[in-house]
Every structure is written in C-alpha cells, then in structure tokens.
Amino acid sequence: MLGNENELESTLSINHVPSNQLDIATSVEAAQSNITKVAEINEESLLIEKYLNIIKTRQDLLKLSTEDRAEIKRVFSSEFRFFSCLQKTEK
C-alpha cells in the first residue's frame, strides 16, 4: 500500500526544509522588517526637520498645501500624530 520505501523517503525529503534554511529565511525577513522601520523613522525625522521652524500652531499646519498634508498623513498616519511629534521635538 505504501509503495517502495525509497519513494516514501524522497517524498518526505522534498517536503522537508532543513532548519538552517528556515533560520536564514527568518533572518532575512527580520532584516527586511528592520530596514522598513528605519526607513519610516528617517521619513518621520526628515518631515519633522523640514517643518520644525515653519509649524508652530495647528493653524500653520492647516495652511500647508494639499500635497504636503497628504505626505504628512502618509508618513505619520494622521496630522495630529505629526503635530504631536513636532511639539515633542521643540521641547
């Protein structure tokens, strides 16, 4: 019913990935995740630096162009979070 033992072993070996390959794949995924986080932090820092001396109040933020506000929302998820981070940086 099971067939030949060699066939069974070859089928099992095809479906089995050595643990060191899994470790490598996990490490690569972790590294890519870290790179993404660093890129996000860099984008946030650049926007804060760009607007630190321009935006002092909520009204200043509302005066920005639609494109600038869209970029802020893309990077910070919301203008409120951006403004909060900006105020923390000023202190």
C-alpha positions in Angstrom: 0.0 0.0 0.0 2.7 2.5 0.9 4.8 1.6 -2.1 8.5 1.5 -2.2 10.5 2.8 0.8 12.7 4.9 -1.4 9.7 6.7 -2.9 8.4 7.5 0.6 11.8 8.9 1.7 12.1 11.0 -1.4 8.6 12.4 -0.9 9.3 13.2 2.7 12.6 14.9 1.9 11.1 17.1 -0.8 8.5 18.4 1.7 11.1 18.9 4.5 13.1 22.1 4.5 16.3 21.9 6.6 16.1 24.1 9.7 19.1 26.2 8.8 17.3 27.3 5.6 14.3 28.3 7.8 16.6 30.2 10.1 18.1 32.0 7.1 14.6 32.9 5.8 13.5 34.1 9.2 16.7 36.2 9.5 16.1 37.8 6.1 12.5 38.6 6.9 13.7 40.2 10.2 16.3 42.2 8.4 13.8 43.5 5.8 11.4 44.4 8.6 14.2 46.4 10.4 15.1 48.2 7.2 11.5 49.2 6.7 11.3 50.5 10.3 14.5 52.5 9.8 13.2 54.0 6.5 9.9 55.0 8.3 11.8 56.6 11.1 14.0 58.5 8.6 11.0 59.8 6.7 9.5 61.0 10.0 12.7 62.7 11.1 13.0 64.4 7.7 9.5 65.8 7.8 9.9 67.0 11.4 13.1 68.7 10.5 11.5 70.3 7.4 8.6 71.8 9.3 10.1 72.4 12.8 10.6 76.1 12.2 7.5 76.5 10.0 4.7 75.0 12.0 4.1 76.4 15.5 0.3 76.1 15.7 -2.4 73.9 14.3 -3.4 76.8 12.0 0.1 76.7 10.5 -0.4 73.1 9.7 -3.7 73.8 8.0 -2.1 76.4 5.8 0.1 73.8 4.1 -0.6 72.6 0.6 -2.8 69.6 0.0 0.3 67.7 -1.2 2.3 68.5 1.9 -0.5 67.5 4.1 -1.0 64.2 2.2 2.7 63.4 2.6 2.4 64.0 6.4 -0.6 61.8 6.6 1.2 59.0 4.6 4.2 59.1 6.9 2.6 59.7 10.2 -0.9 58.2 9.7 -2.5 61.5 10.8 -1.8 65.2 11.1 -2.5 65.0 14.8 0.3 62.5 15.4 2.7 64.6 13.2 1.8 67.7 15.2 2.3 65.9 18.5 5.7 64.6 17.4 6.6 68.1 16.2 5.7 69.6 19.6 7.7 67.0 21.5 10.8 67.8 19.3 10.5 71.5 20.0 10.8 71.0 23.8 
